[in-house]
């Protein structure tokens, strides 16, 4: 049954528009989690809690206790000096313990849709600027006609720190290019398997103009970085490394996942990493009153709905 939907940190804009999101409960693997004291975990989890009125916590708690499929909205927030920021990165992560699988759905930030609670049709990333996490959750739920159970919000610089905390990541690069100077000036991203530190990972995830696929190519690299951090973090057993990860999460992440829910996710949902399927919402770019939008057709939206509702 569909659940009824309810309808600052100031900082200079640091990073361009790209997805740099991570589901923190999968970063710390079960073995790693057990190495930490209850106090270490509780202190970090308590510090990153953020409430939302858009999610029925009771329904979500029952779903994870019954090991049902759950959906997590990941938001990468580009905060600006004079406003509350925009969710220039949106990724829906659907976890299915029954099939030990995870679906990652990239939602392009320029997607034109109804902004729930604001009575406007606009780019989906503007929902956060208009109404924060609550409006973002309600807007994505309305667009895809699905329930969202959790959210994880991370500021942009957090990815670099997180990549460094896990000791760097390895990705398979399909293009050959040189950094344009934003992170590592003239750094050569060679084609093939490459190892990246935090700043290099940001440049890898951010690049768009040199990619013939534009935003879609960039989104694919963003998902690569997400998976690489998840897999690297979940296999870390060094207490020192875990402390570093916790420190990064504490500074850069906010979520509604409490400690009890986190324990369920760490034990009952850990194997969803065994099969990761990536999906990109596709559409056609157009300008309306001089503003660029991505128009996603209804059949594409239905196909994404079916993937995360099956």
Secondary structure, DSSP 8 states (H G I E B T S, - for coil): --------------S-S------HHHHS-HHHHHHS-HHHHHHHHHHTB---SSS-HHHHHHHHHTT--EEEEEEEEEEETTEEEEEEEEEEEEEETTTTEEEEEE--TTBEEEETTTTEEEETTHHHHHHHHHHHHHHHHHHHT----EEEEEETTHHHHHHHHTT-EEEEE-S-EE--SSSSTT-EE-SEEEEE-HHHHHHHHH--TT-TTHHHHHHHHHHHHHHHHHHHHHT---HHHHHHHHHHHHHHEEES--HHHHHHHHHHSGGGGGSEEEEE---EEEEETTEEEEE--HHHHHHHHHHTT-
